[in-house]
Amino acid sequence: MRKILIGCYILIMFTVIFAISNGELIDGKKSKAVAAEEKLYLQYCLACHGETGKGEGKRAGTAINNQHFLSSVSDEDLYNYVKFGRKDTDMPAYGTSLSDEDIHKLVVFIRHWQTEKISFEAPNVIAGDPDQGRGKYNLYCLSCHGEAGEGKIKMGTALANPQYLKYTSDRQIWITTAYGREETRMGPSLKGLEGARQLKKQDISDIVSYIRSLEHK
């Protein structure tokens, strides 16, 4: 009986040691992978988006390290943002200078900032009045995002940018408008949330419809 117990104890010890060693090996591989991805980020993204992704770079850059943003975009969205950039802004199209593999590495690094998955309540189909939305946009959004969505440096995204509109869905624009981006100047706008603007769901749909109409101007 004693021999059996000793044998079981030895087996358990070997199992624990193997699990720890295997875990350290996996963590080591992950650390090396993240280090390689971080190197790319620091080389190509740091100047605008900042070391922590909070938009604290020397040049104007969007805060991409916040849970509202990361919960509203897919890896494919991030890939497209990096690959195709934003015309006439400081965000170049990296598809001409980086391989697809490197762009995917950047996506993985950006995604590693996500610590929670937020579920947003938003219409699947946005049905709004762009004419009504224009007036609401001018009242609530123009001060940061500029006349007709042209954007303002270090203030607000250029919403009329063709790449932004091509690779961002109406639902994503609705979510950003309604819920904002934590730790940024973009506060929530949906009625019932803590933002200064208490807009109804239809108000937000109207604004989104106006922003989408800029795609054809």
Secondary structure, DSSP 8 states (H G I E B T S, - for coil): -HHHHHHHHHHHHHHHHHHHHHHHHHHHHHHHHHHHHHHHHHHHTHHHH-TTSSS-SSS------SHHHHHH--HHHHHHHHHH--TTSS---GGGTS-HHHHHHHHHHHHTT----------SS----HHHHHHHHHHHTHHHH-GGG--BTTTB--TT-HHHHHSS-HHHHHHHHHH--TTSS----BTTSSSS--B-HHHHHHHHHHHHHGGG-
